Amino acid sequence: MPSRTQGKAINPAALHLNQMHIPHRKPPTNVPETQRFTIVSMSNTPQSAPRPQLAHLTAALDDLRARGTYFHLRVLDDQQAPVCHYDGRRVINLASNNYLGLCNHPKLREAAIAATQKYGAGSGAVRTIAGTMRIHMELEAKIAAFKNVEACVVFQSGFAANAGTVSAILGKDDFILSDELNHASIIDGARLSRAKIKVFRHKDVAHAEELLREIQLEPGHKLLITDGVFSMDGDIGPVAALADLAAKYGAIMMVDDAHASGVLGRNGRGSVDHFGCHGKVDVQVGTLSKAIGALGGYVCGSRDLIDYLYHRARPFLFSTSHPPSVAATCIAAFDILETEPERIARLWDNTRYFKAQLAAAGFDIGGRTTPASETPITPIIIGDARRTMDFSRALFDAGVMATGIAFPTVPEGKARIRTIMTSEHTREQIDRALEIITTTAKQGGIL
Ligand SMILES: Cc1ncc(COP(=O)(O)O)c(C=O)c1O
């Protein structure tokens, strides 16, 4: 191919350093050579004067304080484990998404260390430029085989997988029909796509059909989407019924299995496997950040869907891929789903026990004014945001880490303590947590 430099003499050293593109500035003469490229800060004191441009943010924070919903981030001092230390206090941890205890599994640690030794700490580029490593491809092949689909693409997070996919496969002439309690990443993806958004009542398949019927004759593509497991209430989406509806109206069917991955279906294969509706869901999203114990999100489906996302999903095109250690960790985690299914059995055993005890103690754990949980996510519904946050703080002081969740994460008036059971909690730890929750609730007038 002829180049623009054809026929001209080229200095190879200049090409190597790309000097031709660097504007050359004269170095300052009054600075010793060794210090010429040091950035000299004017002062070591942080910016302290209030910035009038940001006064509205300060006012918003003051408002949160007045409502009692301002929080500070609790800091984990050691490992994500059933008993660990946050802010220096030893607590029973009911707040993590580490469903199967894989965050600390020795095989995952070893895989991460070995991959770092072999391939280095980072991937160095976005996937489409130079950042696709053999181990990324291995992980995608592994997940595709596990989910029994043609192909898979891994994103940097579950959020990126949802937002990147919905915004890539829909355009402004299309429609998205979305459950009212779907995750924020789906909502953001829908907004980015500029498709027309229609929201159906929570798990209301008849309402979804009504909306589909209204737009039946419109020319755009239609996407029907639900969470496999709803992250704040722990109920399971009607995936099979919605998939049938999608087929009836020629809509694309998509499910977000962030909280179903590793939890529902055979060996944690997710909601499609749980409902036995293989082949009826076009786009299956999962996360690698919860039960899988590491970081990332994935999309499973047809080879063409995945090829299209390789070409058009913006987080894939414009954000650097995972370090090799993350991919190796996830590969090890999928092996464990196959070889240690007893973890999933223990998770469900603990879940049933914990739910039964909470209900027997008289707590509202969903199913009254909020959806009834069917999974290890068990909310303790309080209602009032301030009381919820106070209760969460009191639990922490008494030795239980259980996060208070209020508006805008859940609807106004539906504030709750969100608990998650894991396979690694012992019966003794669960009983002690129940004792603390019950005593603290009685002291606070919640029970
Ligand atoms: C339902 C749901 N979808 C997607 C996500 C995003 O997953 P990730 O944390 O891997 O970005 C979450 C996590 O908060 C979630 O709960």
The ligand as an SDF file (V2000), in Angstrom:
LIG
                    3D

 16 16  0  0  0  0  0  0  0  0999 V2000
  -30.2050   -6.6440   38.9920 C   0  0  0  0  0  0  0  0  0  0  0  0
  -28.8120   -6.1140   38.7930 C   0  0  0  0  0  0  0  0  0  0  0  0
  -28.3580   -5.9580   37.5450 N   0  0  0  0  0  0  0  0  0  0  0  0
  -27.1170   -5.5150   37.2990 C   0  0  0  0  0  0  0  0  0  0  0  0
  -26.2690   -5.1720   38.3360 C   0  0  0  0  0  0  0  0  0  0  0  0
  -24.9030   -4.6590   38.0270 C   0  0  0  0  0  0  0  0  0  0  0  0
  -23.9350   -5.6400   38.2440 O   0  0  0  0  0  0  0  0  0  0  0  0
  -22.4410   -5.2590   38.5880 P   0  0  0  0  0  0  0  0  0  0  0  0
  -22.3700   -4.9960   40.0570 O   0  0  0  0  0  0  0  0  0  0  0  0
  -21.6560   -6.4500   38.1530 O   0  0  0  0  0  0  0  0  0  0  0  0
  -22.1050   -4.0390   37.8050 O   0  0  0  0  0  0  0  0  0  0  0  0
  -26.6880   -5.3240   39.6490 C   0  0  0  0  0  0  0  0  0  0  0  0
  -25.7740   -4.9890   40.7800 C   0  0  0  0  0  0  0  0  0  0  0  0
  -25.9460   -4.1270   41.5420 O   0  0  0  0  0  0  0  0  0  0  0  0
  -27.9970   -5.7970   39.8910 C   0  0  0  0  0  0  0  0  0  0  0  0
  -28.4560   -5.9320   41.1360 O   0  0  0  0  0  0  0  0  0  0  0  0
  1  2  1  0
  2  3  1  0
  2 15  2  0
  3  4  2  0
  4  5  1  0
  5  6  1  0
  5 12  2  0
  6  7  1  0
  7  8  1  0
  8  9  2  0
  8 10  1  0
  8 11  1  0
 12 13  1  0
 12 15  1  0
 13 14  2  0
 15 16  1  0
M  END
$$$$
